[in-house]
Amino acid sequence: MLHRNALCVGINQYQFFPSAGLHGCVNDALEMAALLKDLLGFEDSDITLLTDQAATKANIMRELKRMVEGALAGRTDHLVFSFAGQGTLVPDLSPDEFDRADEAYCPYDLVTLGSHWDRDRLLVDDELHDLLAQLPSSVLLEVFLDTCHSGNGIAAADLLLDRRPRFLPPPSVHAFRELELRRARPAHQKLMEKGLFHHILWTACKESETAADAFLRGDWHGAFTWHFCREARASGNHLSRAKVLAKVRMDLRDGCFTQTPQLDCEAFTRHETLKALRLPPELVPLPAEMPT
C-alpha cells in the first residue's frame, strides 16, 4: 500500500505587495488537493494546504522538509508538491554560472533587501533542488509549478481583462539591469538534474512564456491547473501523462493562451517502476517526448 504526502500551496495575496495580488491561486491549491483525493486515493490527512497568510517561506520549507524526512525514513513513497503564485528572477550566486539568473517562487511574506528581492523570503530553485535531490529513487515525487519562469514572454493576450501573467519583475531598476544580460535556466532543467531525474515535474509554461491567472467558467484559476485537473478527471486515470499533456496544450491553444506546459521525467520501464514503487499502471511515470 502506498504511503502518500502532498503539499498544495496557493497565494493570491502578498503581505507587503498588495498590487501583486492574483485571483486564482488559492483555487488552484484547492483543486489540486481535491484531484489527489478523488483520483489518486490521498486522504485528507495526507495533504497539507498552505494558502495566502499561511504560505510563508518558513512554513513552505518546513512542510517540504518534513515530507523529505518522512520519505528518507521510509514512511512515505509518493510525494506531491504543487505551487501556484507569482514567479520572479534573482541573480545566480553560483561562481560557475555568473552569467545566469535563478528562478524563484514568491511566498506570502516576500520582501526586498536593498534594491533586490530578499532571497531568505523566496523559494529559489537551487534551494528546492538541493532539498528534493535527497529523495531516494524508490520515492515518486511529482511537482506542479503554475507560475511564470520569466517575464520575457509577455504578449498582448496576457494583458486581457480576463487574464494576467503570474510574474513579478525585479523590484528596482538596478536589480533589473543586473539581470538584463543574464538568462535563467528553466526550472524544469535545474530541478531535474543531479539527483532529481527519476521524478516528475510539470511546469505551466516554457521558460520564455508566462503562465496565466485567468477567469474561467465563472471564477479565477491558473489556466494550466484548471485545464490539467479537468483533463485528468475526464481521463479517469486511463490516459498517460503524455496524452493528458497533449490535451491540456490543445485546450490552452484553443483558449488563446500563450503558454505551453512542460512535462519532464525519465523514461522508466514499466516493470522496474512497478517493482520499485508498487504503483498501479495509471501512476507509472512515463516519458514526456512531446512536440513543443
PyMOL commands that set and color helices and strands:
alter all, ss='L'
color gray80, all
select helices_A, chain A and resi 18-20+25-40+44-46+52-54+57-72+95-97+119-121+125-132+156-159+173-180+187-190+223-235+241-254+270-277+281-283
alter helices_A, ss='H'
color red, helices_A
select strands_A, chain A and resi 4-10+47-51+78-84+87-91+100-105+112-113+116-117+123-124+140-146+163-165+183-184+200-203+212-216+219-222+262-264
alter strands_A, ss='S'
color yellow, strands_A
deselect
rebuild
show_as cartoon
